[in-house]
Amino acid sequence: MTTTIAVRESTVQLLNRLKKEFGTTSLDETIIKIVQKVEGLPKSRFGSQPKLKSFTEKERAQFHEL
């Protein structure tokens, strides 16, 4: 499931800069990386197999249907 949020152009520019800095492939991944840094969450909180590929949007929607 995809959600749209409204942000200022300056915020998009900042997120794109951080996306390059973090080496992430999407703004979604970039935001997650920011939250991890702010919250101080260890990578271990995100599964024991961090090298596994992420779920696709279709797979996520399938598991999170209301």
N, CA, C and O atoms as a MOPAC input file, in Angstrom:
PM7 MOZYME 1SCF
protein

 N      0.85000 1    -1.16500 1     0.00000 1
 C      0.00000 1     0.00000 1     0.00000 1
 C      0.90000 1     1.23400 1     0.00000 1
 O      1.83400 1     1.33500 1     0.79600 1
 N      0.61400 1     2.14400 1    -0.87800 1
 C      1.37800 1     3.37100 1    -0.98500 1
 C      0.57100 1     4.52400 1    -0.42400 1
 O     -0.63700 1     4.61100 1    -0.64200 1
 N      1.23900 1     5.40500 1     0.29700 1
 C      0.60400 1     6.58100 1     0.86900 1
 C      1.33500 1     7.81200 1     0.35900 1
 O      2.55900 1     7.80500 1     0.22600 1
 N      0.59800 1     8.84800 1     0.07800 1
 C      1.18300 1    10.10300 1    -0.37100 1
 C      1.17300 1    11.09300 1     0.78800 1
 O      0.18200 1    11.22100 1     1.50800 1
 N      2.29500 1    11.79100 1     0.95400 1
 C      2.37000 1    12.83800 1     1.97600 1
 C      2.82300 1    14.13500 1     1.30600 1
 O      3.57600 1    14.11800 1     0.33200 1
 N      2.35900 1    15.23500 1     1.83700 1
 C      2.73500 1    16.53900 1     1.30100 1
 C      3.93400 1    17.07800 1     2.07800 1
 O      3.90500 1    17.16800 1     3.30600 1
 N      4.98900 1    17.43500 1     1.34200 1
 C      6.15700 1    18.05500 1     1.94500 1
 C      6.60600 1    19.21200 1     1.06300 1
 O      6.31400 1    19.25000 1    -0.13200 1
 N      7.30800 1    20.13900 1     1.65900 1
 C      7.82400 1    21.27200 1     0.89600 1
 C      8.93500 1    20.81700 1    -0.05000 1
 O      9.57800 1    19.79200 1     0.17800 1
 N      9.14700 1    21.57800 1    -1.09200 1
 C     10.20300 1    21.27000 1    -2.06400 1
 C     11.56300 1    21.21500 1    -1.37300 1
 O     12.39700 1    20.38000 1    -1.72100 1
 N     11.79200 1    22.08500 1    -0.40800 1
 C     13.07000 1    22.08600 1     0.30800 1
 C     13.27100 1    20.76700 1     1.07600 1
 O     14.39800 1    20.29300 1     1.21600 1
 N     12.18500 1    20.18800 1     1.56500 1
 C     12.26200 1    18.90500 1     2.26900 1
 C     12.61600 1    17.78700 1     1.29400 1
 O     13.41200 1    16.90300 1     1.61300 1
 N     12.02600 1    17.83100 1     0.11100 1
 C     12.34000 1    16.82600 1    -0.91500 1
 C     13.81000 1    16.92100 1    -1.30100 1
 O     14.47600 1    15.89900 1    -1.46600 1
 N     14.31600 1    18.13200 1    -1.44700 1
 C     15.72200 1    18.31900 1    -1.79600 1
 C     16.62500 1    17.76000 1    -0.70500 1
 O     17.62800 1    17.10700 1    -0.99400 1
 N     16.27100 1    18.01600 1     0.53400 1
 C     17.04500 1    17.48500 1     1.65900 1
 C     17.00900 1    15.95600 1     1.67400 1
 O     18.04000 1    15.31000 1     1.86000 1
 N     15.83300 1    15.38500 1     1.48000 1
 C     15.70900 1    13.92100 1     1.46100 1
 C     16.51100 1    13.32200 1     0.31000 1
 O     17.13800 1    12.27600 1     0.47500 1
 N     16.49800 1    13.96800 1    -0.85000 1
 C     17.27900 1    13.47000 1    -1.98700 1
 C     18.77600 1    13.54000 1    -1.71100 1
 O     19.52300 1    12.65000 1    -2.12000 1
 N     19.22100 1    14.58600 1    -1.02200 1
 C     20.63000 1    14.69600 1    -0.65300 1
 C     21.01600 1    13.56600 1     0.30000 1
 O     22.06500 1    12.94100 1     0.14500 1
 N     20.14200 1    13.31100 1     1.30300 1
 C     20.40400 1    12.23400 1     2.25700 1
 C     20.32600 1    10.86300 1     1.59200 1
 O     21.05100 1     9.94100 1     1.96500 1
 N     19.45700 1    10.74000 1     0.62100 1
 C     19.33800 1     9.48300 1    -0.14000 1
 C     20.68100 1     9.14000 1    -0.78600 1
 O     21.12400 1     7.99300 1    -0.72700 1
 N     21.32500 1    10.12700 1    -1.39900 1
 C     22.64500 1     9.90300 1    -2.01100 1
 C     23.68400 1     9.59000 1    -0.94000 1
 O     24.50700 1     8.68900 1    -1.10300 1
 N     23.63500 1    10.34200 1     0.15500 1
 C     24.60300 1    10.15500 1     1.23700 1
 C     24.48900 1     8.76600 1     1.86400 1
 O     25.50400 1     8.12500 1     2.13700 1
 N     23.26800 1     8.30200 1     2.09300 1
 C     23.03500 1     6.99200 1     2.70900 1
 C     23.17900 1     5.84400 1     1.71400 1
 O     23.35700 1     4.69400 1     2.11600 1
 N     23.10300 1     6.14900 1     0.42000 1
 C     23.16000 1     5.09100 1    -0.58800 1
 C     21.86900 1     4.30200 1    -0.67200 1
 O     21.87000 1     3.14300 1    -1.08900 1
 N     20.76800 1     4.92200 1    -0.28000 1
 C     19.47200 1     4.24300 1    -0.34700 1
 C     18.89600 1     4.40400 1    -1.74900 1
 O     19.32800 1     5.26700 1    -2.51300 1
 N     17.91500 1     3.56300 1    -2.07800 1
 C     17.36500 1     3.56600 1    -3.43300 1
 C     16.01200 1     4.25800 1    -3.52900 1
 O     15.48800 1     4.44000 1    -4.62800 1
 N     15.44500 1     4.64200 1    -2.40100 1
 C     14.14300 1     5.31700 1    -2.42300 1
 C     14.04900 1     6.29600 1    -1.25700 1
 O     14.82100 1     6.21800 1    -0.30100 1
 N     13.10200 1     7.21000 1    -1.34700 1
 C     12.88500 1     8.13500 1    -0.23800 1
 C     12.33900 1     7.39000 1     0.97000 1
 O     12.61300 1     7.76600 1     2.11000 1
 N     11.56900 1     6.33900 1     0.72800 1
 C     11.04700 1     5.52300 1     1.82400 1
 C     12.20100 1     4.92600 1     2.63500 1
 O     12.20300 1     5.00500 1     3.86400 1
 N     13.17800 1     4.33100 1     1.95100 1
 C     14.34100 1     3.77200 1     2.64100 1
 C     15.11100 1     4.86000 1     3.38000 1
 O     15.62500 1     4.63200 1     4.47500 1
 N     15.18800 1     6.03900 1     2.77600 1
 C     15.89500 1     7.15900 1     3.38500 1
 C     15.22200 1     7.57300 1     4.68600 1
 O     15.89700 1     7.80200 1     5.69000 1
 N     13.91700 1     7.66900 1     4.67500 1
 C     13.17100 1     8.04600 1     5.88300 1
 C     13.35700 1     6.98900 1     6.96800 1
 O     13.53400 1     7.32800 1     8.13800 1
 N     13.31900 1     5.72500 1     6.59400 1
 C     13.53100 1     4.64300 1     7.56600 1
 C     14.92200 1     4.76300 1     8.18000 1
 O     15.08500 1     4.59100 1     9.38800 1
 N     15.92300 1     5.05800 1     7.35300 1
 C     17.29500 1     5.20600 1     7.83900 1
 C     17.39100 1     6.36200 1     8.83500 1
 O     18.07300 1     6.25200 1     9.85400 1
 N     16.70900 1     7.46800 1     8.54100 1
 C     16.70000 1     8.62100 1     9.44600 1
 C     16.07300 1     8.23400 1    10.78400 1
 O     16.60800 1     8.56100 1    11.84300 1
 N     14.95000 1     7.54700 1    10.73200 1
 C     14.25800 1     7.13500 1    11.96100 1
 C     15.14400 1     6.19200 1    12.77200 1
 O     15.21400 1     6.30600 1    13.99500 1
 N     15.81400 1     5.27100 1    12.10500 1
 C     16.71300 1     4.35600 1    12.81200 1
 C     17.80600 1     5.12200 1    13.54200 1
 O     18.13400 1     4.81000 1    14.68600 1
 N     18.36800 1     6.12500 1    12.87700 1
 C     19.43000 1     6.92000 1    13.49700 1
 C     18.90700 1     7.71700 1    14.68900 1
 O     19.55200 1     7.76700 1    15.73600 1
 N     17.75200 1     8.33400 1    14.53300 1
 C     17.18400 1     9.16000 1    15.60200 1
 C     16.77500 1     8.30700 1    16.79300 1
 O     17.03100 1     8.66600 1    17.94300 1
 N     16.14400 1     7.18700 1    16.51400 1
 C     15.66500 1     6.31400 1    17.57900 1
 C     16.77500 1     5.45000 1    18.16200 1
 O     16.60800 1     4.85500 1    19.22700 1
 N     17.89000 1     5.38000 1    17.47700 1
 C     18.98800 1     4.54800 1    17.95500 1
 C     18.65200 1     3.07300 1    17.90800 1
 O     19.12400 1     2.30000 1    18.74200 1
 N     17.83900 1     2.67200 1    16.93900 1
 C     17.43100 1     1.27300 1    16.83800 1
 C     18.54200 1     0.43700 1    16.22900 1
 O     19.05700 1     0.77600 1    15.16300 1
 N     18.91400 1    -0.64100 1    16.88100 1
 C     19.93700 1    -1.51400 1    16.30900 1
 C     19.38600 1    -2.26900 1    15.10100 1
 O     18.18800 1    -2.54000 1    15.01800 1
 N     20.27400 1    -2.60300 1    14.16700 1
 C     19.84600 1    -3.34000 1    12.98400 1
 C     19.19700 1    -4.67100 1    13.35400 1
 O     18.35300 1    -5.17800 1    12.61600 1
 N     19.58600 1    -5.23300 1    14.48900 1
 C     19.03700 1    -6.52200 1    14.90300 1
 C     17.53100 1    -6.45300 1    15.13700 1
 O     16.86000 1    -7.48500 1    15.12900 1
 N     16.99300 1    -5.25700 1    15.34400 1
 C     15.55600 1    -5.11900 1    15.54400 1
 C     14.79600 1    -5.29200 1    14.23300 1
 O     13.56500 1    -5.33300 1    14.22900 1
 N     15.52000 1    -5.39400 1    13.12400 1
 C     14.88500 1    -5.49400 1    11.81800 1
 C     15.10800 1    -6.85700 1    11.18500 1
 O     15.14600 1    -6.97900 1     9.96100 1
 N     15.25500 1    -7.87300 1    12.00900 1
 C     15.36700 1    -9.23400 1    11.50400 1
 C     16.76900 1    -9.80500 1    11.62200 1
 O     17.75400 1    -9.07300 1    11.70800 1
 N     16.83400 1   -11.10600 1    11.62300 1
 C     18.11800 1   -11.77200 1    11.77400 1
 C     18.81300 1   -11.98200 1    10.44400 1
 O     19.96300 1   -12.42200 1    10.41600 1
 N     18.14300 1   -11.67900 1     9.33500 1
 C     18.70500 1   -11.86000 1     8.00400 1
 C     18.69800 1   -10.53700 1     7.23800 1
 O     17.94300 1   -10.40100 1     6.27400 1
 N     19.50900 1    -9.56400 1     7.63300 1
 C     19.44800 1    -8.23500 1     7.02600 1
 C     19.79600 1    -8.20600 1     5.53800 1
 O     19.47900 1    -7.23000 1     4.85900 1
 N     20.44100 1    -9.25200 1     5.01400 1
 C     20.81500 1    -9.26400 1     3.60100 1
 C     19.69700 1    -9.76300 1     2.69400 1
 O     19.81300 1    -9.69500 1     1.47000 1
 N     18.62100 1   -10.26000 1     3.28300 1
 C     17.48700 1   -10.69600 1     2.47100 1
 C     16.86400 1    -9.49300 1     1.79700 1
 O     16.84800 1    -8.39400 1     2.35100 1
 N     16.34200 1    -9.70900 1     0.57900 1
 C     15.72500 1    -8.59100 1    -0.13600 1
 C     14.41400 1    -8.19500 1     0.54000 1
 O     13.76200 1    -9.01000 1     1.19300 1
 N     14.05100 1    -6.94300 1     0.37000 1
 C     12.82400 1    -6.41600 1     0.96400 1
 C     11.60900 1    -6.96300 1     0.23400 1
 O     11.69900 1    -7.39200 1    -0.91700 1
 N     10.45900 1    -6.94100 1     0.92800 1
 C      9.21300 1    -7.31300 1     0.28500 1
 C      8.87500 1    -6.29400 1    -0.79400 1
 O      9.23100 1    -5.12200 1    -0.67600 1
 N      8.19800 1    -6.73000 1    -1.83000 1
 C      7.71400 1    -5.80400 1    -2.85400 1
 C      6.46700 1    -5.10800 1    -2.32800 1
 O      5.86900 1    -5.55100 1    -1.34700 1
 N      6.07600 1    -4.01800 1    -2.98100 1
 C      4.85800 1    -3.31400 1    -2.57200 1
 C      3.64800 1    -4.25300 1    -2.64600 1
 O      2.76400 1    -4.19500 1    -1.79100 1
 N      3.61100 1    -5.10200 1    -3.65300 1
 C      2.50500 1    -6.04700 1    -3.80600 1
 C      2.46600 1    -7.02500 1    -2.62900 1
 O      1.39800 1    -7.32300 1    -2.09600 1
 N      3.63500 1    -7.51900 1    -2.23200 1
 C      3.70000 1    -8.44200 1    -1.09600 1
 C      3.29300 1    -7.75100 1     0.20300 1
 O      2.57600 1    -8.33000 1     1.02000 1
 N      3.74900 1    -6.52000 1     0.39200 1
 C      3.37400 1    -5.77300 1     1.59400 1
 C      1.87300 1    -5.56600 1     1.66000 1
 O      1.26000 1    -5.75100 1     2.71100 1
 N      1.28200 1    -5.18600 1     0.54300 1
 C     -0.15600 1    -4.95300 1     0.49700 1
 C     -0.91700 1    -6.23900 1     0.82000 1
 O     -1.94000 1    -6.21900 1     1.50400 1
 N     -0.40900 1    -7.32600 1     0.32700 1
 C     -1.04900 1    -8.62600 1     0.53400 1
 C     -1.10000 1    -8.98300 1     2.02200 1
 O     -2.09900 1    -9.52300 1     2.49800 1
 N     -0.03400 1    -8.68500 1     2.74700 1
 C      0.04200 1    -9.03900 1     4.15700 1
 C     -0.58300 1    -7.99800 1     5.07700 1
 O     -0.86900 1    -8.29500 1     6.23700 1
 N     -0.80000 1    -6.77700 1     4.57800 1
 C     -1.30400 1    -5.71500 1     5.44000 1
 C     -2.70100 1    -5.23500 1     5.07100 1
 O     -3.10600 1    -4.13500 1     5.44700 1
 N     -3.43100 1    -6.06000 1     4.33900 1
 C     -4.79000 1    -5.67400 1     3.98200 1
 C     -5.64500 1    -5.57900 1     5.24100 1
 O     -5.53300 1    -6.40100 1     6.15000 1
 N     -6.48500 1    -4.57900 1     5.27400 1
 C     -7.35500 1    -4.39900 1     6.45500 1
 C     -8.61900 1    -5.20500 1     6.33200 1
 O     -9.46100 1    -5.17400 1     7.22900 1

